[in-house]
Every structure is written in C-alpha cells, then in structure tokens.
Amino acid sequence: MDSAPLRRVPPASVLAAVLLALTACGPAEAESRQAPTAEAPAAAARQSPADSAREALLARADLGRIKGSVQAPVWLVVISDFECPFCKRWHDETAPRLDAAYVRTGKIRVAYLNFPLNTHPNAQPAHEFAMCAAEQGGFWPAADKLFETQALWKRRRDAVAYFDSLGTALRLDMPRLRGCIAEGTLRPLIETDYRRSVRIGVGSTPTFLVGNQAIIGAQPFEAFAAAIDAAIAAQSPTAAR
C-alpha cells in the first residue's frame, strides 16, 4: 500500500450526498448542476424510453452501494479496490465490527467509492460486476463474494467468467447482469468515482472519510471507532453551542 496525503478532505457527508446525484456524469458536471428551470419538464418529456431506463438503472446502482439508516448522523465513505489485499484485510477484519457497532445501530451510513487501480488487472471488471449487481440490490453481497474469493480470480487471464459464476451463486438476474457488464453501462459511474477521489488526493487503497477526517490504510476497528465517535459528538446539540 502506497501512502499519499489528501490535498483537501471534504466532509464525508458532502461527498456522499454528491454520490446520490451522480448518475453517469463527470465530477464537474455533477457539481455544477443548476436548479430545475421552466424548460426542465419539457426536456424530460422529450427523453426517450431508453434514456429513462438507463437513468433509472444508474440511480439504482448509485443507491445500491450505500447502506445504513437514512437517519444516521455520520457518513463513512469507503474508497476501495476489490483486488487490493489491504482492502480485503479491512473488509474481513474491521468492516464486520463496524457493521455491528455502528451501521446496524443506526449511527453511521456507509457509501462505497470505486477506485480500481491500474496495477490490478482484474480490478476494473470486478468493480463493473459489483456495480451491475448493485442495480439489482446486490452490491454488498457481491462485495463480500469478491473479497472472499479474491485469491481465486485476481490472477485469472479472464476473470469475467468467474464473476459470472458469482452472479449465479448470488441468484442475480443473469441476462440483466450480463447485459449491464457487456455494454459497460456502469463504467462511467466507476470512472467518475475514481476521478473524484484522485481530485481530492487519494493515492492508495483503502482510504476512508469519516466526518472531516481521512483514514488511510487498513486501520484497526479502534481507529474508526475513535473517528466515528468524535464525528457523532460533533453532531450533538451541545457541540453546536
């Protein structure tokens, strides 16, 4: 794992909120969107059924990589690569404890940003598989399977067939999954995640944002607990006085 300081740490809540409006646009386009105008309804009416279906798919995939209560006061943004061994270590050792202590108790909401490193040859297809699973509501089970079986697919000459078998095991709609992957439907969303992360200075995986704090590397549960507890305390009414 390489280490690179973040140039600017945006509040995790801000970055996560941008995720919810991403669809397939680039960072500048997403962040420069203006309020709807009087022409917006007419433009929407002119939209083709294919375009509407594509936007709906992108919206489902975008929401599918987010988990936790909408009432949670704090966001944890995970910037990760499915082929990264350090990401696997964090997923295996730390993520389950965070789920039990903070996600299931309604204290944090988790958003996943795709950061497939070009040094990992099967990372990009792994992320495309996960995001195509996301539009069917299967992102988190797919992520679990990808990390669980990382040693089996990371060095394969063609990992797509292996990911296909994972989709079958997860009982996904396979024609829908295969079409999504073959057409590269969610590739722009993955690329947008990557560009946005690079722009704030992310240079290694895994990287995390909690509140206004960045955590770099597969840090232990205690490091996340301290950052999350501090972020929750900062949200309390007494802290605002």
N, C-alpha and C positions, 0 to 999 in steps of 0.2 A: 504494500500500500504506500503510495506516494502521499506527501503532505503538502498542502498549499493553503496559505491563509486566504480567507474570504475577503474580497475587497470591501464589500458592504453587506451587512446582514439585514435583510428585510425582515420585518416581523413575520413569523410563520403564518399568522392569521391572514396577512395581506397576500402572501404568495399562494396560500391555499385558496383564498377567495378568487384569485385570478384563475386558478385551475378550473373552477366551476364555470368559467365563461370562455374557456379556451377554444373549444371545438377544434378546427384544423388550422386556425390562423396562426401567423407568426407572432412573436412577442410584441413587436411594435404595433402590429395591427390590433392585437387583443387589448393592449393598454391604452390605445388612442381611440377606442370606440366612443362615439358620442351618444347622447341621449336620443331615443327614437324621435324621428321627425314626422310631420304630417304625411310624407311620402312613404313611410315605412309600411303601412298596411297594404298599399298598392304594390309595393315591391314584393311583399310576402305573397300576395295573390298571384303574382307572375311566376313565382317559384315553381319549378317542375316537381312532379311527384318523386322523381329520382333524387332531386336535390333535397327535398324534405325528408325522405327516408335516410339519406346519408347524414344529414344534420342530426336526426333523431338517434342514429347509431352512434355518432360521435359523442352526443350528450350522454348516452347510456354508458359508454366506455369511460368517459370522464368521471362520472359519478361512481362508477364501479370500482375505481381504485381509491375510494375514500371509505373509511369505516369509523364507527363511533357515533355517539349521540349528537344530534344537531344542537343540543343544549350544552354540550361540553364547553367549558370556558377557555380551553387551551388547545392549540393545534400542535401536533408533531408532524413535521414534513420529513419524509424519508427519501433520500436521493441515493439510488442504489442500482446495481448491475447484477443480474441474475447469475452471471458467470464468475463473479468476484468471490474468492474464497473468504474474504473478510466480511462481505455482506452475508454469506451463508452462516458464518460463525455468529454474527449478531442475530440473524433470523432464528437460529437454533437455540441460542443461549439466553438472549436478552429479550427478544420480542415476546415470547410466551409470558414472561413475568410482567412485562408492561401491559399486555392484554388483560391479565388477571387483575392487576392492581389499579390500572388507570382507564383502560378502554371499557371494560365490562362494567365498571363502576360509574361510568358517565363523566369522568374527569378530563379525558382528552379525546380528540378526534384526530385520526391518522390519515394523511394523504401521501400517496406514493408518486414520486417523480422518476421517470425512466432516464437512466444515464448509462447506456451501453457503451463500454469502452471499445475503441477500435483495435485494441490489443487482444481482445477476446473475440475470436472469430464467430462463435455461435451466440454471442450476446444479443445481437440485433434480432435474429429470428426468435430467440427466446422471449424478448420483450414484445414482439409482434404477436406471438402466441398468447401471452398473458393479457395483452390489451384486447385482442379479439375475444378472449374468454370473458373479459370484463364487460363487454357489451351484452353478454348473456347472464351477467350477475355472477360470474365465476372467477373473478380476478384473484381473490385471496386463496381459494383452494388451488388455483393454478400456480400461484407464487409458492405455496407450500410444496407442491409437487416438484416444481423446478429446482428449488433448493434441496429438497430431499434426494433428488436423483442427479444432482449436478455432476457428480463424478462419471455418470453413465453417458451423458450427452455432450459434455464440454469439448471433448476431443474428436467427436464424430465428424467425418468428412461432410455428411449431410444430416443435420440434426432435425430437419423438418419432419421426416417420417417418424422420428421418435416423439416429437411433440404431438404429432397426430395421435399416437398411441396414448399419450397422456390425456388428450381431449376425450378419447373414447372411455378411458378409465374414469374420467370425471363426469361422464354422461352428458357431455355437451351436445348441442345440435351440430353434428359434424359437417353436413353440407354448408351450413351457415358459417361455421368456423373456417372451413377450408376456403370458402369464397372470400371471406374477410382477409385471410392471410395471402392468398394468391393475388388479390387485387391491390394489396398494400394499403388498404383503406385507412388503417390507423398509423401508418408510418409518419404522416405529417405531425400527428399529435406527439409521438415519441421524439421526433426531431425538435419540436417546439420545447418540450421538457428539457432536452439536452442543451439547446441554445440558451434558454433562460438560466439554467444552472451555471453554465460557463460564464454568462454575463455577470453573475454575482461573485464569481471567483472560485467556483467548485472545480477542483482538480483531481479529486480522488474519491473513491467509494469505500465504504458508505460515508455519507455526510448527512447531518441531521440539523433541522432548525426547530428550536423549542422557544416560544416567545421571541425574544430578541437575541437569543444565544445560539451559536453554532457549536455542534459537537462533531468532531471529525474522527472517524475510525470506529472500530467495533468495541466501543467502550462498554464497561460493565453496567449492570442494572442500576447500581448506586449513582453513577454519574447522571443518568437520565432522571432518576427519581429526584435528585437534588435540583436539577434544572426545571423539571415539571412542577415540583412543589413551590419553587421560587416564582414561576410564572403564574401559578394559581393564586399564590399570596398577593402578587401584584395586581390581580384582578378583583381582589376583595374590596368591599366598600371602605374599610378603614385605610387601605393603601392609597385610595384615591383622594383622601382628605389632605 
